[in-house]
Amino acid sequence: MAAPDIGSRDEVQIFDAGEVLRSGEIPGRVGMAISPNCEIVVLRTPPKGELQHQVAPDADDILLVVKGECVVRLPSGEQILKLNQGVLVPAGVELGATSLSDEELVFLSMRTGAPEGRPGYVPNVPSGVKVRVPAAEIAAKGLGKHLYVFAMNQRTIGIGINATEEWNLGSLLRMNCVYDRSGDDVFVNLPERMVRWYQVRDLADGDYRIIPDDGTRVRVDLTPLIQREASVSAATT
């Protein structure tokens, strides 16, 4: 199996993990493709063999079982992985795996570069810009550790207790966020990235309208804020 062409790493690359499985190469590490933000390799271990995999300090790693079965050892404990199951390992974490079958154990490893090194990266941190939502409109099924916010269009933010597939597919951006509950209200602390996307510096109660949905999510209509800012702009020109 030829090594990935580092010289063309900025081009679209086609790789065939099946070729490695058919080739019968010795167990070990076989490179598939590489780019500035990603590296894809096949990791092979003989039957009943052991694998120790140290994830880079600046990148997460996705490991997918493409052959065999194993038990993986993580800081949180042990977990059995079967064919087509996988694990996402955060940067800097060491993973150990033991093959449980009489055939070799093969992982497809996909390393993703740390986003902090990318231009324009904004971490998921609270902005301090809050939206007040009546608890009755969002807490019908209880509230978890965090909420989800969705950039639905240029003037609508979605807020819900779940990352529903419907809103995921229909949104330009989705993030989780923290919140505070006070009496009958939930104060949603919008993520910094979401605030920058909407170019919002602050939100007063009169800057938006809450549109209820099903008791677990609401739409936040920013039309009042947009109209007010447009009026201010027109008055100063």
Number of C-alpha atoms within 10 A of each C-alpha: 12 7 10 20 14 12 9 11 16 11 11 8 13 8 12 10 17 10 11 17 15 8 9 8 13 11 15 12 16 20 20 23 20 22 19 10 15 16 18 22 20 23 21 23 21 19 18 17 18 18 18 12 13 14 18 17 11 15 19 20 24 17 21 21 21 20 18 22 26 26 16 19 16 14 9 6 7 12 13 15 19 16 15 14 13 17 15 13 18 15 18 14 16 15 16 16 23 20 23 19 15 12 15 19 27 27 24 23 22 20 23 19 19 15 15 12 10 10 7 8 10 14 11 14 15 19 17 15 18 20 23 21 25 18 19 15 19 23 19 13 10 11 17 11 9 15 21 20 29 23 21 20 14 13 16 20 23 20 29 24 22 17 16 11 9 8 19 16 11 13 17 12 17 20 16 21 21 16 19 13 14 11 8 9 17 21 17 23 22 26 24 18 18 24 18 12 12 15 9 14 10 13 15 11 13 10 18 21 19 20 14 16 12 11 16 19 23 22 21 22 19 20 15 15 20 15 12 13 13 11 11 10 10 9 8 6 5
